[in-house]
């Protein structure tokens, strides 16, 4: 699925339309000019953006403070876990984050290797069901339909919010 052609495509400042189980997202590099243009062109369709990292150690690059408990939770999570952290930093202006910074860390598997080989963090932006995919594909020609049982999930199986005072909420 995430092969060399997709990797090369993203590294050249392109965006990828990804769909799975009737959900749609846009995948691209965090600092991509194309990603910034996408955010400006389609704000009404954006639901949330998630930073995808290949290494747990990269959390400190994007967060003012990583709560101690977060290290253990992320490192030992067996399922797809998205953690929303307070205090984001070092993000481009176009990155949308109303409640904190949603991050998924992939420290093993095929998708880990794919993100690691990108050399830059990826961002996945979830879009609403009425997103004009056909219009988007006129400018960005690649689309990837993921099988329901594929290792990487478009939507996280669990979401956890870590508050600045140590509070934890799991959805």
MODELLER restraints for C-alpha pairs under 7 A, 6 or more apart:
rsr = mdl.restraints
at = mdl.atoms
rsr.add(forms.Gaussian(group=physical.xy_distance, feature=features.Distance(at['CA:2:A'], at['CA:114:A']), mean=6.62, stdev=0.5))
rsr.add(forms.Gaussian(group=physical.xy_distance, feature=features.Distance(at['CA:7:A'], at['CA:118:A']), mean=6.64, stdev=0.5))
rsr.add(forms.Gaussian(group=physical.xy_distance, feature=features.Distance(at['CA:10:A'], at['CA:28:A']), mean=6.14, stdev=0.5))
rsr.add(forms.Gaussian(group=physical.xy_distance, feature=features.Distance(at['CA:11:A'], at['CA:118:A']), mean=6.57, stdev=0.5))
rsr.add(forms.Gaussian(group=physical.xy_distance, feature=features.Distance(at['CA:13:A'], at['CA:32:A']), mean=5.58, stdev=0.5))
rsr.add(forms.Gaussian(group=physical.xy_distance, feature=features.Distance(at['CA:13:A'], at['CA:33:A']), mean=6.85, stdev=0.5))
rsr.add(forms.Gaussian(group=physical.xy_distance, feature=features.Distance(at['CA:13:A'], at['CA:34:A']), mean=6.19, stdev=0.5))
rsr.add(forms.Gaussian(group=physical.xy_distance, feature=features.Distance(at['CA:14:A'], at['CA:28:A']), mean=6.62, stdev=0.5))
rsr.add(forms.Gaussian(group=physical.xy_distance, feature=features.Distance(at['CA:14:A'], at['CA:34:A']), mean=6.29, stdev=0.5))
rsr.add(forms.Gaussian(group=physical.xy_distance, feature=features.Distance(at['CA:14:A'], at['CA:140:A']), mean=6.97, stdev=0.5))
rsr.add(forms.Gaussian(group=physical.xy_distance, feature=features.Distance(at['CA:15:A'], at['CA:26:A']), mean=6.55, stdev=0.5))
rsr.add(forms.Gaussian(group=physical.xy_distance, feature=features.Distance(at['CA:15:A'], at['CA:27:A']), mean=5.71, stdev=0.5))
rsr.add(forms.Gaussian(group=physical.xy_distance, feature=features.Distance(at['CA:15:A'], at['CA:28:A']), mean=4.86, stdev=0.5))
rsr.add(forms.Gaussian(group=physical.xy_distance, feature=features.Distance(at['CA:15:A'], at['CA:34:A']), mean=6.85, stdev=0.5))
rsr.add(forms.Gaussian(group=physical.xy_distance, feature=features.Distance(at['CA:15:A'], at['CA:35:A']), mean=6.84, stdev=0.5))
rsr.add(forms.Gaussian(group=physical.xy_distance, feature=features.Distance(at['CA:15:A'], at['CA:140:A']), mean=6.32, stdev=0.5))
rsr.add(forms.Gaussian(group=physical.xy_distance, feature=features.Distance(at['CA:16:A'], at['CA:26:A']), mean=5.62, stdev=0.5))
rsr.add(forms.Gaussian(group=physical.xy_distance, feature=features.Distance(at['CA:16:A'], at['CA:27:A']), mean=5.07, stdev=0.5))
rsr.add(forms.Gaussian(group=physical.xy_distance, feature=features.Distance(at['CA:16:A'], at['CA:28:A']), mean=6.49, stdev=0.5))
rsr.add(forms.Gaussian(group=physical.xy_distance, feature=features.Distance(at['CA:16:A'], at['CA:142:A']), mean=5.62, stdev=0.5))
rsr.add(forms.Gaussian(group=physical.xy_distance, feature=features.Distance(at['CA:16:A'], at['CA:143:A']), mean=5.79, stdev=0.5))
rsr.add(forms.Gaussian(group=physical.xy_distance, feature=features.Distance(at['CA:17:A'], at['CA:25:A']), mean=6.01, stdev=0.5))
rsr.add(forms.Gaussian(group=physical.xy_distance, feature=features.Distance(at['CA:17:A'], at['CA:26:A']), mean=4.81, stdev=0.5))
rsr.add(forms.Gaussian(group=physical.xy_distance, feature=features.Distance(at['CA:17:A'], at['CA:27:A']), mean=6.48, stdev=0.5))
rsr.add(forms.Gaussian(group=physical.xy_distance, feature=features.Distance(at['CA:17:A'], at['CA:142:A']), mean=6.50, stdev=0.5))
rsr.add(forms.Gaussian(group=physical.xy_distance, feature=features.Distance(at['CA:17:A'], at['CA:143:A']), mean=4.61, stdev=0.5))
rsr.add(forms.Gaussian(group=physical.xy_distance, feature=features.Distance(at['CA:17:A'], at['CA:144:A']), mean=6.21, stdev=0.5))
rsr.add(forms.Gaussian(group=physical.xy_distance, feature=features.Distance(at['CA:18:A'], at['CA:24:A']), mean=5.75, stdev=0.5))
rsr.add(forms.Gaussian(group=physical.xy_distance, feature=features.Distance(at['CA:18:A'], at['CA:25:A']), mean=5.23, stdev=0.5))
rsr.add(forms.Gaussian(group=physical.xy_distance, feature=features.Distance(at['CA:18:A'], at['CA:26:A']), mean=6.03, stdev=0.5))
rsr.add(forms.Gaussian(group=physical.xy_distance, feature=features.Distance(at['CA:18:A'], at['CA:27:A']), mean=6.98, stdev=0.5))
rsr.add(forms.Gaussian(group=physical.xy_distance, feature=features.Distance(at['CA:18:A'], at['CA:143:A']), mean=5.81, stdev=0.5))
rsr.add(forms.Gaussian(group=physical.xy_distance, feature=features.Distance(at['CA:18:A'], at['CA:144:A']), mean=4.81, stdev=0.5))
rsr.add(forms.Gaussian(group=physical.xy_distance, feature=features.Distance(at['CA:18:A'], at['CA:145:A']), mean=5.91, stdev=0.5))
rsr.add(forms.Gaussian(group=physical.xy_distance, feature=features.Distance(at['CA:19:A'], at['CA:25:A']), mean=6.33, stdev=0.5))
rsr.add(forms.Gaussian(group=physical.xy_distance, feature=features.Distance(at['CA:19:A'], at['CA:144:A']), mean=6.38, stdev=0.5))
rsr.add(forms.Gaussian(group=physical.xy_distance, feature=features.Distance(at['CA:19:A'], at['CA:145:A']), mean=4.94, stdev=0.5))
rsr.add(forms.Gaussian(group=physical.xy_distance, feature=features.Distance(at['CA:19:A'], at['CA:146:A']), mean=6.14, stdev=0.5))
rsr.add(forms.Gaussian(group=physical.xy_distance, feature=features.Distance(at['CA:20:A'], at['CA:145:A']), mean=6.01, stdev=0.5))
rsr.add(forms.Gaussian(group=physical.xy_distance, feature=features.Distance(at['CA:20:A'], at['CA:146:A']), mean=5.14, stdev=0.5))
rsr.add(forms.Gaussian(group=physical.xy_distance, feature=features.Distance(at['CA:20:A'], at['CA:147:A']), mean=6.48, stdev=0.5))
rsr.add(forms.Gaussian(group=physical.xy_distance, feature=features.Distance(at['CA:20:A'], at['CA:148:A']), mean=6.23, stdev=0.5))
rsr.add(forms.Gaussian(group=physical.xy_distance, feature=features.Distance(at['CA:20:A'], at['CA:154:A']), mean=6.38, stdev=0.5))
rsr.add(forms.Gaussian(group=physical.xy_distance, feature=features.Distance(at['CA:21:A'], at['CA:148:A']), mean=6.13, stdev=0.5))
rsr.add(forms.Gaussian(group=physical.xy_distance, feature=features.Distance(at['CA:24:A'], at['CA:126:A']), mean=6.15, stdev=0.5))
rsr.add(forms.Gaussian(group=physical.xy_distance, feature=features.Distance(at['CA:24:A'], at['CA:127:A']), mean=5.90, stdev=0.5))
rsr.add(forms.Gaussian(group=physical.xy_distance, feature=features.Distance(at['CA:25:A'], at['CA:124:A']), mean=6.22, stdev=0.5))
rsr.add(forms.Gaussian(group=physical.xy_distance, feature=features.Distance(at['CA:25:A'], at['CA:125:A']), mean=5.26, stdev=0.5))
rsr.add(forms.Gaussian(group=physical.xy_distance, feature=features.Distance(at['CA:25:A'], at['CA:126:A']), mean=4.34, stdev=0.5))
rsr.add(forms.Gaussian(group=physical.xy_distance, feature=features.Distance(at['CA:25:A'], at['CA:127:A']), mean=5.60, stdev=0.5))
rsr.add(forms.Gaussian(group=physical.xy_distance, feature=features.Distance(at['CA:26:A'], at['CA:124:A']), mean=5.56, stdev=0.5))
rsr.add(forms.Gaussian(group=physical.xy_distance, feature=features.Distance(at['CA:26:A'], at['CA:125:A']), mean=5.13, stdev=0.5))
rsr.add(forms.Gaussian(group=physical.xy_distance, feature=features.Distance(at['CA:26:A'], at['CA:126:A']), mean=6.61, stdev=0.5))
rsr.add(forms.Gaussian(group=physical.xy_distance, feature=features.Distance(at['CA:27:A'], at['CA:122:A']), mean=6.88, stdev=0.5))
rsr.add(forms.Gaussian(group=physical.xy_distance, feature=features.Distance(at['CA:27:A'], at['CA:123:A']), mean=5.82, stdev=0.5))
rsr.add(forms.Gaussian(group=physical.xy_distance, feature=features.Distance(at['CA:27:A'], at['CA:124:A']), mean=4.62, stdev=0.5))
rsr.add(forms.Gaussian(group=physical.xy_distance, feature=features.Distance(at['CA:27:A'], at['CA:125:A']), mean=6.60, stdev=0.5))
rsr.add(forms.Gaussian(group=physical.xy_distance, feature=features.Distance(at['CA:28:A'], at['CA:35:A']), mean=6.37, stdev=0.5))
rsr.add(forms.Gaussian(group=physical.xy_distance, feature=features.Distance(at['CA:28:A'], at['CA:122:A']), mean=5.54, stdev=0.5))
rsr.add(forms.Gaussian(group=physical.xy_distance, feature=features.Distance(at['CA:28:A'], at['CA:123:A']), mean=5.62, stdev=0.5))
rsr.add(forms.Gaussian(group=physical.xy_distance, feature=features.Distance(at['CA:28:A'], at['CA:124:A']), mean=6.79, stdev=0.5))
rsr.add(forms.Gaussian(group=physical.xy_distance, feature=features.Distance(at['CA:29:A'], at['CA:120:A']), mean=6.50, stdev=0.5))
rsr.add(forms.Gaussian(group=physical.xy_distance, feature=features.Distance(at['CA:29:A'], at['CA:121:A']), mean=6.04, stdev=0.5))
rsr.add(forms.Gaussian(group=physical.xy_distance, feature=features.Distance(at['CA:29:A'], at['CA:122:A']), mean=4.43, stdev=0.5))
rsr.add(forms.Gaussian(group=physical.xy_distance, feature=features.Distance(at['CA:29:A'], at['CA:123:A']), mean=5.93, stdev=0.5))
rsr.add(forms.Gaussian(group=physical.xy_distance, feature=features.Distance(at['CA:30:A'], at['CA:121:A']), mean=5.85, stdev=0.5))
rsr.add(forms.Gaussian(group=physical.xy_distance, feature=features.Distance(at['CA:30:A'], at['CA:122:A']), mean=5.28, stdev=0.5))
rsr.add(forms.Gaussian(group=physical.xy_distance, feature=features.Distance(at['CA:30:A'], at['CA:123:A']), mean=5.33, stdev=0.5))
rsr.add(forms.Gaussian(group=physical.xy_distance, feature=features.Distance(at['CA:31:A'], at['CA:92:A']), mean=6.51, stdev=0.5))
rsr.add(forms.Gaussian(group=physical.xy_distance, feature=features.Distance(at['CA:36:A'], at['CA:94:A']), mean=5.66, stdev=0.5))
rsr.add(forms.Gaussian(group=physical.xy_distance, feature=features.Distance(at['CA:39:A'], at['CA:94:A']), mean=6.73, stdev=0.5))
rsr.add(forms.Gaussian(group=physical.xy_distance, feature=features.Distance(at['CA:45:A'], at['CA:127:A']), mean=5.29, stdev=0.5))
rsr.add(forms.Gaussian(group=physical.xy_distance, feature=features.Distance(at['CA:45:A'], at['CA:128:A']), mean=5.20, stdev=0.5))
rsr.add(forms.Gaussian(group=physical.xy_distance, feature=features.Distance(at['CA:45:A'], at['CA:131:A']), mean=5.71, stdev=0.5))
rsr.add(forms.Gaussian(group=physical.xy_distance, feature=features.Distance(at['CA:46:A'], at['CA:125:A']), mean=6.88, stdev=0.5))
rsr.add(forms.Gaussian(group=physical.xy_distance, feature=features.Distance(at['CA:46:A'], at['CA:126:A']), mean=6.17, stdev=0.5))
rsr.add(forms.Gaussian(group=physical.xy_distance, feature=features.Distance(at['CA:46:A'], at['CA:127:A']), mean=4.61, stdev=0.5))
rsr.add(forms.Gaussian(group=physical.xy_distance, feature=features.Distance(at['CA:46:A'], at['CA:128:A']), mean=6.38, stdev=0.5))
rsr.add(forms.Gaussian(group=physical.xy_distance, feature=features.Distance(at['CA:47:A'], at['CA:126:A']), mean=5.42, stdev=0.5))
rsr.add(forms.Gaussian(group=physical.xy_distance, feature=features.Distance(at['CA:47:A'], at['CA:127:A']), mean=5.30, stdev=0.5))
rsr.add(forms.Gaussian(group=physical.xy_distance, feature=features.Distance(at['CA:47:A'], at['CA:128:A']), mean=6.31, stdev=0.5))
rsr.add(forms.Gaussian(group=physical.xy_distance, feature=features.Distance(at['CA:48:A'], at['CA:125:A']), mean=5.69, stdev=0.5))
rsr.add(forms.Gaussian(group=physical.xy_distance, feature=features.Distance(at['CA:48:A'], at['CA:126:A']), mean=5.44, stdev=0.5))
rsr.add(forms.Gaussian(group=physical.xy_distance, feature=features.Distance(at['CA:49:A'], at['CA:96:A']), mean=6.29, stdev=0.5))
rsr.add(forms.Gaussian(group=physical.xy_distance, feature=features.Distance(at['CA:49:A'], at['CA:123:A']), mean=6.58, stdev=0.5))
rsr.add(forms.Gaussian(group=physical.xy_distance, feature=features.Distance(at['CA:49:A'], at['CA:124:A']), mean=5.56, stdev=0.5))
rsr.add(forms.Gaussian(group=physical.xy_distance, feature=features.Distance(at['CA:49:A'], at['CA:125:A']), mean=4.08, stdev=0.5))
rsr.add(forms.Gaussian(group=physical.xy_distance, feature=features.Distance(at['CA:49:A'], at['CA:126:A']), mean=6.17, stdev=0.5))
rsr.add(forms.Gaussian(group=physical.xy_distance, feature=features.Distance(at['CA:50:A'], at['CA:102:A']), mean=4.96, stdev=0.5))
rsr.add(forms.Gaussian(group=physical.xy_distance, feature=features.Distance(at['CA:50:A'], at['CA:103:A']), mean=5.46, stdev=0.5))
rsr.add(forms.Gaussian(group=physical.xy_distance, feature=features.Distance(at['CA:50:A'], at['CA:123:A']), mean=5.56, stdev=0.5))
rsr.add(forms.Gaussian(group=physical.xy_distance, feature=features.Distance(at['CA:50:A'], at['CA:124:A']), mean=5.20, stdev=0.5))
rsr.add(forms.Gaussian(group=physical.xy_distance, feature=features.Distance(at['CA:50:A'], at['CA:125:A']), mean=6.27, stdev=0.5))
rsr.add(forms.Gaussian(group=physical.xy_distance, feature=features.Distance(at['CA:51:A'], at['CA:102:A']), mean=6.25, stdev=0.5))
rsr.add(forms.Gaussian(group=physical.xy_distance, feature=features.Distance(at['CA:51:A'], at['CA:103:A']), mean=4.70, stdev=0.5))
rsr.add(forms.Gaussian(group=physical.xy_distance, feature=features.Distance(at['CA:51:A'], at['CA:104:A']), mean=6.35, stdev=0.5))
rsr.add(forms.Gaussian(group=physical.xy_distance, feature=features.Distance(at['CA:51:A'], at['CA:121:A']), mean=6.98, stdev=0.5))
rsr.add(forms.Gaussian(group=physical.xy_distance, feature=features.Distance(at['CA:51:A'], at['CA:122:A']), mean=6.08, stdev=0.5))
rsr.add(forms.Gaussian(group=physical.xy_distance, feature=features.Distance(at['CA:51:A'], at['CA:123:A']), mean=4.58, stdev=0.5))
rsr.add(forms.Gaussian(group=physical.xy_distance, feature=features.Distance(at['CA:51:A'], at['CA:124:A']), mean=6.54, stdev=0.5))
rsr.add(forms.Gaussian(group=physical.xy_distance, feature=features.Distance(at['CA:52:A'], at['CA:103:A']), mean=5.91, stdev=0.5))
rsr.add(forms.Gaussian(group=physical.xy_distance, feature=features.Distance(at['CA:52:A'], at['CA:104:A']), mean=5.06, stdev=0.5))
rsr.add(forms.Gaussian(group=physical.xy_distance, feature=features.Distance(at['CA:52:A'], at['CA:105:A']), mean=6.02, stdev=0.5))
rsr.add(forms.Gaussian(group=physical.xy_distance, feature=features.Distance(at['CA:52:A'], at['CA:121:A']), mean=6.08, stdev=0.5))
rsr.add(forms.Gaussian(group=physical.xy_distance, feature=features.Distance(at['CA:52:A'], at['CA:122:A']), mean=5.19, stdev=0.5))
rsr.add(forms.Gaussian(group=physical.xy_distance, feature=features.Distance(at['CA:52:A'], at['CA:123:A']), mean=5.70, stdev=0.5))
rsr.add(forms.Gaussian(group=physical.xy_distance, feature=features.Distance(at['CA:53:A'], at['CA:104:A']), mean=6.26, stdev=0.5))
rsr.add(forms.Gaussian(group=physical.xy_distance, feature=features.Distance(at['CA:53:A'], at['CA:105:A']), mean=4.77, stdev=0.5))
rsr.add(forms.Gaussian(group=physical.xy_distance, feature=features.Distance(at['CA:53:A'], at['CA:106:A']), mean=6.22, stdev=0.5))
rsr.add(forms.Gaussian(group=physical.xy_distance, feature=features.Distance(at['CA:53:A'], at['CA:115:A']), mean=6.89, stdev=0.5))
rsr.add(forms.Gaussian(group=physical.xy_distance, feature=features.Distance(at['CA:53:A'], at['CA:121:A']), mean=5.68, stdev=0.5))
rsr.add(forms.Gaussian(group=physical.xy_distance, feature=features.Distance(at['CA:53:A'], at['CA:122:A']), mean=6.98, stdev=0.5))
rsr.add(forms.Gaussian(group=physical.xy_distance, feature=features.Distance(at['CA:54:A'], at['CA:105:A']), mean=5.67, stdev=0.5))
rsr.add(forms.Gaussian(group=physical.xy_distance, feature=features.Distance(at['CA:54:A'], at['CA:106:A']), mean=4.93, stdev=0.5))
rsr.add(forms.Gaussian(group=physical.xy_distance, feature=features.Distance(at['CA:54:A'], at['CA:107:A']), mean=5.52, stdev=0.5))
rsr.add(forms.Gaussian(group=physical.xy_distance, feature=features.Distance(at['CA:54:A'], at['CA:112:A']), mean=5.26, stdev=0.5))
rsr.add(forms.Gaussian(group=physical.xy_distance, feature=features.Distance(at['CA:54:A'], at['CA:115:A']), mean=5.75, stdev=0.5))
rsr.add(forms.Gaussian(group=physical.xy_distance, feature=features.Distance(at['CA:54:A'], at['CA:116:A']), mean=5.35, stdev=0.5))
rsr.add(forms.Gaussian(group=physical.xy_distance, feature=features.Distance(at['CA:55:A'], at['CA:105:A']), mean=6.24, stdev=0.5))
rsr.add(forms.Gaussian(group=physical.xy_distance, feature=features.Distance(at['CA:55:A'], at['CA:106:A']), mean=6.69, stdev=0.5))
rsr.add(forms.Gaussian(group=physical.xy_distance, feature=features.Distance(at['CA:55:A'], at['CA:107:A']), mean=5.60, stdev=0.5))
rsr.add(forms.Gaussian(group=physical.xy_distance, feature=features.Distance(at['CA:56:A'], at['CA:105:A']), mean=6.09, stdev=0.5))
rsr.add(forms.Gaussian(group=physical.xy_distance, feature=features.Distance(at['CA:60:A'], at['CA:66:A']), mean=6.74, stdev=0.5))
rsr.add(forms.Gaussian(group=physical.xy_distance, feature=features.Distance(at['CA:62:A'], at['CA:88:A']), mean=5.61, stdev=0.5))
rsr.add(forms.Gaussian(group=physical.xy_distance, feature=features.Distance(at['CA:62:A'], at['CA:89:A']), mean=4.94, stdev=0.5))
rsr.add(forms.Gaussian(group=physical.xy_distance, feature=features.Distance(at['CA:62:A'], at['CA:90:A']), mean=5.59, stdev=0.5))
rsr.add(forms.Gaussian(group=physical.xy_distance, feature=features.Distance(at['CA:63:A'], at['CA:87:A']), mean=5.63, stdev=0.5))
rsr.add(forms.Gaussian(group=physical.xy_distance, feature=features.Distance(at['CA:63:A'], at['CA:88:A']), mean=4.55, stdev=0.5))
rsr.add(forms.Gaussian(group=physical.xy_distance, feature=features.Distance(at['CA:63:A'], at['CA:89:A']), mean=5.46, stdev=0.5))
rsr.add(forms.Gaussian(group=physical.xy_distance, feature=features.Distance(at['CA:64:A'], at['CA:87:A']), mean=5.32, stdev=0.5))
rsr.add(forms.Gaussian(group=physical.xy_distance, feature=features.Distance(at['CA:64:A'], at['CA:88:A']), mean=6.18, stdev=0.5))
rsr.add(forms.Gaussian(group=physical.xy_distance, feature=features.Distance(at['CA:64:A'], at['CA:89:A']), mean=6.36, stdev=0.5))
rsr.add(forms.Gaussian(group=physical.xy_distance, feature=features.Distance(at['CA:65:A'], at['CA:87:A']), mean=6.97, stdev=0.5))
rsr.add(forms.Gaussian(group=physical.xy_distance, feature=features.Distance(at['CA:79:A'], at['CA:157:A']), mean=6.59, stdev=0.5))
rsr.add(forms.Gaussian(group=physical.xy_distance, feature=features.Distance(at['CA:80:A'], at['CA:156:A']), mean=5.07, stdev=0.5))
rsr.add(forms.Gaussian(group=physical.xy_distance, feature=features.Distance(at['CA:80:A'], at['CA:157:A']), mean=5.21, stdev=0.5))
rsr.add(forms.Gaussian(group=physical.xy_distance, feature=features.Distance(at['CA:80:A'], at['CA:158:A']), mean=6.53, stdev=0.5))
rsr.add(forms.Gaussian(group=physical.xy_distance, feature=features.Distance(at['CA:81:A'], at['CA:104:A']), mean=6.28, stdev=0.5))
rsr.add(forms.Gaussian(group=physical.xy_distance, feature=features.Distance(at['CA:81:A'], at['CA:156:A']), mean=5.63, stdev=0.5))
rsr.add(forms.Gaussian(group=physical.xy_distance, feature=features.Distance(at['CA:81:A'], at['CA:157:A']), mean=6.16, stdev=0.5))
rsr.add(forms.Gaussian(group=physical.xy_distance, feature=features.Distance(at['CA:81:A'], at['CA:158:A']), mean=5.02, stdev=0.5))
rsr.add(forms.Gaussian(group=physical.xy_distance, feature=features.Distance(at['CA:81:A'], at['CA:159:A']), mean=5.85, stdev=0.5))
rsr.add(forms.Gaussian(group=physical.xy_distance, feature=features.Distance(at['CA:82:A'], at['CA:102:A']), mean=6.34, stdev=0.5))
rsr.add(forms.Gaussian(group=physical.xy_distance, feature=features.Distance(at['CA:82:A'], at['CA:103:A']), mean=5.62, stdev=0.5))
rsr.add(forms.Gaussian(group=physical.xy_distance, feature=features.Distance(at['CA:82:A'], at['CA:104:A']), mean=4.82, stdev=0.5))
rsr.add(forms.Gaussian(group=physical.xy_distance, feature=features.Distance(at['CA:82:A'], at['CA:156:A']), mean=5.89, stdev=0.5))
rsr.add(forms.Gaussian(group=physical.xy_distance, feature=features.Distance(at['CA:82:A'], at['CA:158:A']), mean=6.26, stdev=0.5))
rsr.add(forms.Gaussian(group=physical.xy_distance, feature=features.Distance(at['CA:82:A'], at['CA:159:A']), mean=4.70, stdev=0.5))
rsr.add(forms.Gaussian(group=physical.xy_distance, feature=features.Distance(at['CA:82:A'], at['CA:160:A']), mean=6.25, stdev=0.5))
rsr.add(forms.Gaussian(group=physical.xy_distance, feature=features.Distance(at['CA:83:A'], at['CA:102:A']), mean=5.51, stdev=0.5))
rsr.add(forms.Gaussian(group=physical.xy_distance, feature=features.Distance(at['CA:83:A'], at['CA:103:A']), mean=5.42, stdev=0.5))
rsr.add(forms.Gaussian(group=physical.xy_distance, feature=features.Distance(at['CA:83:A'], at['CA:104:A']), mean=6.50, stdev=0.5))
rsr.add(forms.Gaussian(group=physical.xy_distance, feature=features.Distance(at['CA:83:A'], at['CA:159:A']), mean=5.74, stdev=0.5))
rsr.add(forms.Gaussian(group=physical.xy_distance, feature=features.Distance(at['CA:83:A'], at['CA:160:A']), mean=4.74, stdev=0.5))
rsr.add(forms.Gaussian(group=physical.xy_distance, feature=features.Distance(at['CA:83:A'], at['CA:161:A']), mean=5.78, stdev=0.5))
rsr.add(forms.Gaussian(group=physical.xy_distance, feature=features.Distance(at['CA:84:A'], at['CA:100:A']), mean=5.77, stdev=0.5))
rsr.add(forms.Gaussian(group=physical.xy_distance, feature=features.Distance(at['CA:84:A'], at['CA:101:A']), mean=5.17, stdev=0.5))
rsr.add(forms.Gaussian(group=physical.xy_distance, feature=features.Distance(at['CA:84:A'], at['CA:102:A']), mean=4.10, stdev=0.5))
rsr.add(forms.Gaussian(group=physical.xy_distance, feature=features.Distance(at['CA:84:A'], at['CA:103:A']), mean=6.26, stdev=0.5))
rsr.add(forms.Gaussian(group=physical.xy_distance, feature=features.Distance(at['CA:84:A'], at['CA:160:A']), mean=6.09, stdev=0.5))
rsr.add(forms.Gaussian(group=physical.xy_distance, feature=features.Distance(at['CA:84:A'], at['CA:161:A']), mean=4.65, stdev=0.5))
rsr.add(forms.Gaussian(group=physical.xy_distance, feature=features.Distance(at['CA:84:A'], at['CA:162:A']), mean=6.10, stdev=0.5))
rsr.add(forms.Gaussian(group=physical.xy_distance, feature=features.Distance(at['CA:85:A'], at['CA:100:A']), mean=5.27, stdev=0.5))
rsr.add(forms.Gaussian(group=physical.xy_distance, feature=features.Distance(at['CA:85:A'], at['CA:101:A']), mean=5.05, stdev=0.5))
rsr.add(forms.Gaussian(group=physical.xy_distance, feature=features.Distance(at['CA:85:A'], at['CA:102:A']), mean=6.33, stdev=0.5))
rsr.add(forms.Gaussian(group=physical.xy_distance, feature=features.Distance(at['CA:85:A'], at['CA:161:A']), mean=6.42, stdev=0.5))
rsr.add(forms.Gaussian(group=physical.xy_distance, feature=features.Distance(at['CA:85:A'], at['CA:162:A']), mean=5.40, stdev=0.5))
rsr.add(forms.Gaussian(group=physical.xy_distance, feature=features.Distance(at['CA:85:A'], at['CA:163:A']), mean=6.95, stdev=0.5))
rsr.add(forms.Gaussian(group=physical.xy_distance, feature=features.Distance(at['CA:86:A'], at['CA:100:A']), mean=4.63, stdev=0.5))
rsr.add(forms.Gaussian(group=physical.xy_distance, feature=features.Distance(at['CA:86:A'], at['CA:101:A']), mean=6.36, stdev=0.5))
rsr.add(forms.Gaussian(group=physical.xy_distance, feature=features.Distance(at['CA:86:A'], at['CA:162:A']), mean=6.83, stdev=0.5))
rsr.add(forms.Gaussian(group=physical.xy_distance, feature=features.Distance(at['CA:86:A'], at['CA:163:A']), mean=6.12, stdev=0.5))
rsr.add(forms.Gaussian(group=physical.xy_distance, feature=features.Distance(at['CA:86:A'], at['CA:164:A']), mean=6.06, stdev=0.5))
rsr.add(forms.Gaussian(group=physical.xy_distance, feature=features.Distance(at['CA:87:A'], at['CA:100:A']), mean=6.53, stdev=0.5))
rsr.add(forms.Gaussian(group=physical.xy_distance, feature=features.Distance(at['CA:88:A'], at['CA:100:A']), mean=6.50, stdev=0.5))
rsr.add(forms.Gaussian(group=physical.xy_distance, feature=features.Distance(at['CA:88:A'], at['CA:101:A']), mean=5.72, stdev=0.5))
rsr.add(forms.Gaussian(group=physical.xy_distance, feature=features.Distance(at['CA:106:A'], at['CA:112:A']), mean=4.98, stdev=0.5))
rsr.add(forms.Gaussian(group=physical.xy_distance, feature=features.Distance(at['CA:111:A'], at['CA:152:A']), mean=6.50, stdev=0.5))
rsr.add(forms.Gaussian(group=physical.xy_distance, feature=features.Distance(at['CA:115:A'], at['CA:122:A']), mean=6.98, stdev=0.5))
rsr.add(forms.Gaussian(group=physical.xy_distance, feature=features.Distance(at['CA:158:A'], at['CA:171:A']), mean=6.12, stdev=0.5))
rsr.add(forms.Gaussian(group=physical.xy_distance, feature=features.Distance(at['CA:159:A'], at['CA:170:A']), mean=5.76, stdev=0.5))
rsr.add(forms.Gaussian(group=physical.xy_distance, feature=features.Distance(at['CA:159:A'], at['CA:171:A']), mean=5.18, stdev=0.5))
rsr.add(forms.Gaussian(group=physical.xy_distance, feature=features.Distance(at['CA:160:A'], at['CA:168:A']), mean=6.87, stdev=0.5))
rsr.add(forms.Gaussian(group=physical.xy_distance, feature=features.Distance(at['CA:160:A'], at['CA:169:A']), mean=5.55, stdev=0.5))
rsr.add(forms.Gaussian(group=physical.xy_distance, feature=features.Distance(at['CA:160:A'], at['CA:170:A']), mean=4.30, stdev=0.5))
rsr.add(forms.Gaussian(group=physical.xy_distance, feature=features.Distance(at['CA:160:A'], at['CA:171:A']), mean=6.17, stdev=0.5))
rsr.add(forms.Gaussian(group=physical.xy_distance, feature=features.Distance(at['CA:161:A'], at['CA:168:A']), mean=5.61, stdev=0.5))
rsr.add(forms.Gaussian(group=physical.xy_distance, feature=features.Distance(at['CA:161:A'], at['CA:169:A']), mean=5.05, stdev=0.5))
rsr.add(forms.Gaussian(group=physical.xy_distance, feature=features.Distance(at['CA:161:A'], at['CA:170:A']), mean=6.36, stdev=0.5))
rsr.add(forms.Gaussian(group=physical.xy_distance, feature=features.Distance(at['CA:162:A'], at['CA:168:A']), mean=4.87, stdev=0.5))
rsr.add(forms.Gaussian(group=physical.xy_distance, feature=features.Distance(at['CA:162:A'], at['CA:169:A']), mean=6.81, stdev=0.5))
